[in-house]
Amino acid sequence: MERKVKVAQIGCGKMSKYTMRYVYEKGGEIVLAFDVAKDIIGLDIGEVMESGKKGVCVEDISSLEARLNEVKPDIAIVTTMSLLNDLGDVLRTCAKCRVNVVTTCEEAFFASNSNPSLYKELDSLAKAGGVTITGCGYQDIFWGNLISNLAASTHKITKIKGSSSYNVEDYGIALAKAHGAGLSLEEFDKKVAANDRMSKEERQKIIDNREYSPSYMWNVAGWLIDKLGLHLKEISQECVPQTHTEDIYSSTLDMTVKAGDATGMSAVVTATTEEGITIEAECIGKVYSAEDYDANIWTIEGEPNTTMIINRPATVELTCADIVNRIPDVINARSGFVPTSEMPELKYRVKPLNEYIEKE
């Protein structure tokens, strides 16, 4: 592609501060921006980025379809919600307008194992529009490709065990609420943990009805199984509330989480495969105390055993860099809802983004 990549930013909150700046610094340009918040609509995106004005103002999401058809961006970066159901209308609109999508939506990382009905609908719409939809971010590397690369240097694997923690304050209110932050333990049990006590048949019915709310590792397990060429036998998850001994103020929730209430949750997903390899992956998302910090720890058990430990990763910046570096892969990919497990290994982009794009 000889011209700059034209990008629409959908969601102008905390993450977009980085995604938009990274687009510019990688030789692309933001041509549209959208949000639902009245205090953001009308701002020049430079104000969101805390830089000089760019001449592009944040518009109301209600104008999305008309503006996409008018401006015709190459791709939309969607940094809003964590569950696919919440993004359905936006993704439908992008596909209808023939705009590729890369999103931080955690369920979109491998949506076919948690919301297959909506996944198939969006896959068909994307194919009809000749565009690609994918989900990626921090998990693309730190819960995905790094693990598959470690697996590639292992002779025999019996278990892949992972644990990753992150501060829900960094990702916005939708993510914080999805983790049960601010709920009493009784509320957490009813609204979050109760889903773990159902039978496989009950869970599948909820999945088929587009009503399931998976933890992030549910989709990561599906991605790893797909990437490694394994075949799923059984999968389950358990969500446990996280608490603190003292009150903690959450700026994202704009409330004080009282001592003993849920600051977030730990979700452990266990997947067994027909090949005998078990994947046990935990994500811990909560409002951090002064002593907490991000960590990413994965162990491959077998011959040999290997453990990878990454303390204090800059998860927000890493997520946003992954999103922007993936743009050429998304545009080059086949049409449809395509997981990054089917895409090339992610590369650092030395040249402007457009120089990696094969399509005109």
C-alpha positions in Angstrom: 0.0 0.0 0.0 1.5 3.3 -1.1 -0.5 5.7 1.1 -0.9 5.9 4.8 -3.1 3.4 6.6 -6.4 5.2 7.6 -7.7 4.2 11.0 -10.9 4.8 12.8 -10.7 4.8 16.6 -13.8 3.5 18.3 -13.7 4.2 22.1 -11.7 7.2 23.2 -10.9 6.2 26.8 -7.7 5.2 28.6 -6.5 2.7 25.9 -7.0 5.1 23.0 -4.4 7.5 24.4 -1.8 4.9 23.4 -3.4 3.3 20.3 -3.9 6.6 18.5 -0.4 7.9 19.3 1.1 4.6 18.3 -0.8 4.7 14.9 0.7 8.1 14.2 4.2 7.1 15.2 4.0 4.0 13.0 3.2 6.1 10.0 -0.6 5.7 10.0 -3.3 8.4 10.5 -6.5 8.6 12.6 -9.3 9.8 10.3 -12.3 9.2 12.6 -12.9 8.8 16.3 -16.0 7.8 18.2 -17.3 7.5 21.8 -20.5 7.5 23.8 -19.3 9.8 26.6 -20.7 13.4 26.4 -17.6 14.8 28.1 -15.3 13.3 25.3 -17.5 13.9 22.2 -16.4 17.0 20.5 -12.8 16.9 21.8 -9.9 17.0 19.3 -8.2 13.6 19.5 -5.0 15.4 20.4 -6.6 16.4 23.7 -7.3 12.7 24.4 -3.7 11.8 23.4 -2.4 14.7 25.5 -0.6 16.1 22.4 -1.1 18.8 19.9 -4.4 19.0 18.1 -4.8 16.7 15.1 -7.9 18.2 13.4 -10.0 15.2 14.1 -12.8 15.5 16.7 -14.4 12.7 18.6 -17.9 12.0 17.3 -21.0 10.4 18.7 -21.1 6.7 18.1 -24.6 7.1 16.6 -23.0 8.5 13.5 -20.7 5.5 13.0 -22.3 3.9 9.9 -22.7 7.2 8.0 -19.2 8.3 8.8 -17.5 5.0 8.0 -19.3 5.0 4.6 -18.2 8.6 4.0 -14.6 8.4 5.0 -13.8 4.8 4.3 -11.0 4.0 6.7 -9.0 0.8 6.2 -9.4 -0.5 9.7 -11.1 0.3 13.0 -9.4 0.0 16.4 -12.2 -0.9 18.9 -11.1 -0.3 22.6 -14.4 -0.4 24.5 -16.0 -3.6 25.9 -14.7 -7.0 27.1 -17.6 -9.2 25.9 -18.6 -10.0 22.3 -22.3 -9.3 22.9 -21.5 -5.8 23.9 -19.6 -5.2 20.6 -22.1 -6.9 18.3 -23.7 -3.8 16.8 -20.3 -2.0 16.3 -18.8 -5.0 14.6 -21.9 -5.6 12.4 -21.7 -1.9 11.3 -18.0 -2.2 10.5 -18.4 -5.3 8.5 -21.4 -3.8 6.6 -19.3 -0.7 5.8 -16.4 -2.9 4.7 -14.0 -1.8 7.4 -11.5 -4.2 9.0 -11.5 -4.4 12.8 -8.9 -5.1 15.4 -10.2 -5.0 19.0 -9.0 -5.3 22.6 -12.2 -7.2 23.4 -10.9 -10.1 25.4 -13.6 -12.5 24.3 -12.9 -11.7 20.6 -9.4 -13.3 21.1 -11.1 -16.7 20.4 -14.8 -16.1 20.4 -15.8 -19.4 18.8 -15.6 -21.3 22.1 -17.7 -18.9 24.2 -20.2 -17.3 21.8 -20.2 -19.5 18.7 -23.6 -18.2 17.4 -22.6 -14.6 17.3 -19.1 -15.5 16.2 -20.6 -17.3 13.1 -22.9 -14.4 12.4 -20.0 -11.9 12.5 -17.8 -14.2 10.5 -20.4 -14.4 7.7 -20.9 -10.6 7.7 -17.1 -10.0 7.5 -16.8 -12.5 4.7 -19.6 -10.8 2.8 -17.9 -7.5 3.3 -14.5 -8.8 2.3 -13.0 -7.7 5.6 -11.4 -9.2 8.7 -12.3 -9.0 12.4 -9.9 -10.1 15.1 -9.2 -9.6 18.8 -5.8 -9.2 20.3 -3.7 -7.3 22.7 -1.6 -8.3 25.7 -2.8 -11.9 25.5 -1.7 -12.2 21.9 2.0 -12.4 23.0 2.1 -12.9 26.7 -0.7 -15.6 27.0 -0.3 -16.9 23.4 2.7 -16.7 21.2 5.3 -16.7 23.9 3.7 -19.9 25.3 3.4 -21.6 21.9 7.1 -20.7 21.2 8.1 -22.3 24.5 6.0 -25.3 23.6 7.9 -25.5 20.3 11.2 -26.1 22.1 9.7 -28.8 24.4 10.0 -32.5 23.6 7.0 -33.7 25.6 4.2 -31.7 27.3 1.9 -32.9 30.0 0.6 -29.5 31.3 0.7 -25.9 30.5 0.1 -23.8 33.6 -0.2 -20.0 33.6 -1.1 -17.1 35.9 -1.4 -13.4 35.0 -2.4 -10.5 37.2 -3.4 -7.0 36.2 -4.9 -3.9 37.7 -8.5 -3.4 36.6 -8.1 0.4 37.1 -6.0 0.5 34.0 -8.6 -0.7 31.6 -11.9 1.1 32.3 -15.2 0.6 34.0 -16.5 -2.2 31.7 -13.6 -4.5 32.6 -13.7 -3.6 36.3 -17.4 -4.5 36.5 -16.8 -7.7 34.5 -14.4 -8.8 37.3 -17.0 -8.1 40.0 -15.0 -5.3 41.5 -17.0 -3.4 44.1 -19.5 -6.2 44.7 -20.2 -7.6 48.1 -19.2 -11.3 48.5 -22.9 -12.2 48.4 -23.4 -10.2 45.2 -20.3 -11.7 43.7 -21.5 -15.2 44.4 -24.9 -14.6 42.7 -23.7 -12.5 39.7 -20.3 -14.1 39.0 -19.4 -17.3 40.8 -22.9 -18.9 40.2 -22.0 -19.5 36.6 -19.3 -22.0 37.6 -21.7 -24.3 39.5 -23.8 -25.3 36.5 -23.6 -28.6 34.7 -21.8 -28.9 31.3 -25.2 -29.1 29.7 -26.5 -26.0 31.4 -23.4 -24.1 30.4 -23.6 -25.2 26.8 -27.3 -24.0 26.6 -26.2 -20.6 27.9 -23.3 -20.5 25.4 -25.7 -21.4 22.6 -28.1 -18.6 23.7 -25.3 -16.0 23.6 -25.6 -15.5 27.4 -22.2 -16.8 28.6 -19.7 -14.5 30.2 -16.3 -16.3 30.0 -13.2 -15.3 32.0 -10.4 -14.2 29.7 -8.5 -17.5 30.1 -11.5 -19.4 28.6 -10.7 -17.8 25.3 -7.0 -18.0 25.8 -7.3 -21.8 26.4 -9.2 -22.1 23.1 -6.5 -20.0 21.3 -3.6 -22.1 22.6 -5.4 -25.4 21.7 -6.0 -24.1 18.2 -2.4 -22.7 17.8 -0.9 -26.0 19.1 -3.1 -28.2 16.9 -4.7 -29.9 19.9 -8.3 -31.0 20.3 -10.5 -30.0 23.2 -12.0 -32.7 25.4 -13.4 -30.7 28.3 -13.2 -27.2 29.7 -14.4 -25.6 33.0 -13.7 -22.4 35.0 -13.9 -21.3 38.6 -14.1 -17.6 39.6 -13.1 -16.7 43.1 -13.4 -13.1 44.6 -10.3 -11.2 45.6 -10.5 -9.1 48.7 -8.4 -6.7 50.8 -8.1 -6.1 54.5 -8.6 -2.3 54.1 -10.8 0.0 52.1 -9.5 0.7 48.6 -10.7 3.6 46.4 -11.3 2.9 42.8 -11.1 5.9 40.5 -12.5 3.8 37.6 -15.6 2.8 39.6 -15.6 6.1 41.4 -16.3 4.3 44.7 -14.5 3.0 47.7 -14.4 -0.8 47.8 -14.9 -1.7 51.4 -12.6 -4.1 53.2 -13.8 -7.6 52.7 -15.8 -6.8 49.5 -14.6 -8.0 46.1 -11.8 -6.0 44.6 -11.9 -8.2 41.6 -11.5 -11.9 40.9 -9.3 -14.8 40.1 -10.6 -17.0 37.3 -9.0 -20.4 36.8 -9.8 -22.2 33.5 -8.9 -25.9 33.1 -9.0 -27.5 29.7 -8.2 -31.1 28.9 -7.3 -32.3 25.4 -7.6 -35.5 23.5 -3.8 -35.5 23.2 -3.5 -35.7 27.1 -2.2 -32.2 27.5 -3.9 -30.1 30.2 -4.1 -26.3 30.1 -4.6 -24.6 33.5 -4.7 -20.9 33.2 -5.5 -18.2 35.8 -6.1 -14.5 35.4 -6.3 -12.3 38.5 -7.9 -8.9 37.8 -8.5 -6.6 40.7 -8.2 -3.1 42.1 -4.6 -3.0 43.3 -3.4 -2.1 46.7 -0.1 -0.3 47.1 1.7 -3.7 47.4 0.3 -5.3 44.2 1.9 -5.3 40.8 1.4 -7.0 37.4 2.9 -10.4 36.9 2.9 -13.0 34.1 4.0 -16.6 35.0 3.8 -19.6 32.8 5.2 -23.1 33.2 5.3 -25.9 30.7 5.5 -29.3 32.4 7.1 -32.2 30.6 10.5 -32.9 29.1 12.0 -30.5 30.1 10.1 -28.3 32.5 10.3 -24.6 31.7 9.0 -21.5 33.6 8.8 -18.0 32.3 8.3 -15.1 34.8 7.7 -11.5 33.8 7.2 -9.1 36.6 5.7 -5.6 36.3 5.0 -5.8 32.5 3.5 -2.5 31.2 0.2 -4.3 30.2 -1.6 -1.3 28.9 1.2 -0.1 26.6 2.0 -3.7 25.5 -1.7 -4.3 24.7 -1.8 -1.1 22.6 1.5 -1.8 20.8 0.3 -5.3 19.9 -3.0 -3.9 18.5 -1.1 -1.4 16.3 1.6 -3.8 15.2 -1.1 -6.3 14.2 -2.8 -3.9 11.8 -0.9 -5.1 8.6 -1.7 -8.8 9.6 -5.4 -8.0 10.0 -5.7 -6.2 6.7 -3.6 -9.0 4.9 -5.6 -11.8 6.4 -8.4 -13.8 4.8 -11.9 -12.4 5.2 -13.9 -13.4 8.2 -13.6 -13.4 12.0 -10.0 -14.7 12.2 -8.1 -15.4 15.4 -4.5 -14.4 15.6 -3.7 -18.1 16.1 -4.1 -18.3 12.3 -2.0 -15.2 11.5 1.8 -14.9 11.2 3.9 -14.4 14.2 3.7 -10.8 15.3 6.6 -8.6 14.3 8.0 -5.3 15.4 7.2 -2.7 12.7 10.4 -0.8 11.7 8.9 0.7 8.6 5.5 2.6 8.3 2.5 0.2 8.6 1.5 0.6 5.0 4.7 -0.9 3.8 3.7 -4.2 5.3 0.3 -4.3 3.6 -0.1 -6.5 0.5 -3.6 -5.4 -0.4 -4.4 -2.1 -2.1 
